[in-house]
Amino acid sequence: MGLLRGLLWLVLFVVLAFCFVVLFEYGPRDFANGSKKEFARVKSFVVKQTEKVQKPKKER
């Protein structure tokens, strides 16, 4: 039960941090469009980082 509670707190923290960044960068007027842009930015960052991990290194 403690693991589930910790996981929910972590998810809540990530969501609130994302909302804070969107509000700080784009303001409350453009929150919907800003959240779409920021989500696309985070998604592209994650994809680039996972591509680096998946690329096999050349053997000598």
N, C-alpha and C positions, 0 to 999 in steps of 0.2 A: 504494500500500500504506500509505503514511503517512496518507493521508486516512481510510482505513478504520480504522486504529488510533486515530486521533484521535476519530473518530465513536464508536467503541466505548468509549473512555475517557469521553466526554461522556455517553453513555447510562448507563454505570456510575455516574458521579457523580450524575446526576439520580435514579436509582433509590435509591442509598444516602442521598442527602439526603432523599428522600421517606420512607424508612424511619426515618431519624433524627427527622424531625418527628413522625411517627406515634408513635414510642416516647416522645418527649419529652412530647407532648400527652396520650396515652392510656395509656401504660405497657405493659409486656409482657403483662399479663393480658388486655387488651382489644385486642390488636394487629389481629386480623382485622376486628372491627367498626370500629375506629378507622381502618384503612386504607380501608375502604369509605366512611366519612364524609368522610375527607380527600380521597379521589379525587373524590367528588361535589362537594366544595367547589372543588377545582381545576378540574374540568370546567365548573362554572357560571361561574367566573371567566373561563375562556378563551372560553366562549360569549358572555358579556357584552362582552368586549373585541373579539371579532370582529364582533359586531353594531354596535358603534360605528364600526368601520372601514367596514362595508358600507353603512351608511345614507348615501344621497346628500344632499349639502348643498343647501339651497334656493338657487336662483339669484335674483339681484336684478333 
